[in-house]
Amino acid sequence: MEGGPDERDPEAGYAHYALQKLRIRPREFFEMDRKEKAFVIASIGIRVKKEDREARRVNRKRR
């Protein structure tokens, strides 16, 4: 997931992630003001990095 949930259309990718993982409906996401949306996107980035690190850690243990 390097670069965010969807590099082709980043905003739609973040909206998708927000829906699936955070239960934020797309309409709510797209209606957010710039600062609120930027905060959510930054938070998603932090969460994705944490999930990726955890997945790598689990995969290393399996070997």
N, C-alpha and C positions, 0 to 999 in steps of 0.2 A: 504494500500500500504506500509505497514511496511517493512523496509529494502530495498526499491527501487521498481521500477515498476514490476520486475519479479524475484523472488528469485531463480527460477530454473535455469535460464540463465541470470544473471544480465546484461551482456553487450547487449544481444539481447533485453532485456526489456527496457533498456535505449535508444537503437536505435529506438525501437517502439515508445516510448514516444516522442523522438526527432522528429520523423516523424509526429506523430499526432498533437502534440501541438506546435512544433517549426518550422515545415516544413523543417527539415534537412533530406535530403534523406539518407537512410541507407548506401549507398556507401560513401557519404561524411563523415558520422559518423565514419565508420570503417577505413577510410583512414586518419583520424586525427592523429597527433602525440600524444604521451602519455600525454603531458602537456595540450594540447588543449582539448583532450577527458576528462581528469580529471576535467578540468574547467567546461565543459558542464555537466558532471555527477554531480558535486557539485551544479551547478546552478539548475539542475533538482531536486535534493534533497531539496533545499531551496524552490522551487516552490511547490513541492508536500506537504511539511509540511505546507506551507501557505494555499494551497487549502484544506487540511484536517482540519486545524483550522477553516477556513471559513465555511466549511460544518458543522462542529460541532456547530458553532455559529448559523447558520441558523436553524439547527435541534432543538436546545434549544429554539429558539424563537417560533417555531411551536407548542411546547408542552403547 
